[in-house]
Amino acid sequence: MLVFGIDIPLVEIIFALAIILVILMIEAIVIIAMMAAQLQKTKKIDELTLKLSDTILAIKKAEIEELDRLKKK
């Protein structure tokens, strides 16, 4: 097979493409693993944010009840 005017055997071209394909597959696996780890962190942050909002809501409710109790006196 002629590539840029040089005769290269087809087996070597297929071998080079196979090596490139393996490298790309490894990169894809690494990226997917990193995305999965990030997804876990995002879920944890979501849970903590929900917990924080519930806590703030409970504090506000307690403050309102305390103010109502103080106004009644």
N, C-alpha and C positions, 0 to 999 in steps of 0.2 A: 504494500500500500504506500503510495507516495504522499508525504506530508511536507509541504513547503519545498518540494523538489528532492526530498531525501526519502529513500526507500526504508520504511520501518515495517517490521513484521506485525501482522494483525494481532498476534498473541500478546505482544508487548503493549499494544494500545489497549486491549481489553484488560490486561493486568493493571495498567496505570489507572484506568477508569474505575476498576474494582477497588484499588487503594483509596482513591478519592471518595468513592461511595462509602467505604468503611469509615473514613474520617468524618464525613458528613453525618453518618448515622450516630457515631459517638457524640458528636456535638449536639445532635438533636436529643439524645438520651440525657445528656448533662443538663441541657436547658429545661427539659421536662421535669427532671428531678428538682432543679432549683425553683421552678414554678410551683411544684407541689409543696415544697418547704415554705415558700412565701404564702401559699394559700392557707396553710396551717397557722402561720403567724397572723394572717388577716382575720381568720376565724377567732383566734384568741383575743385580738384587739376588739373585735365586734362584741364578744361576750363581756369583756371588761368595760366597754363603753355602755352597754346595756345595764350592767351592774351599777356603774357610776350614775347613770341617769335615774335609776330606781332609788339610789341613796339620796341624791339631791332632791328628788320628789318627796321622799319621806321626811327629809329635813325641812323642806318648805311647808309640808303639812303640819309638822310639829310646831313650827314657828307660828303658823296661822292659828292653830289651836291655842297656843300660849298667849298670843295677842288677844284672841276672843275672850279668853279667861281673865286676862288683865282688864279688858274693857268692861266686863261684867261687874267687877269689884267696885 
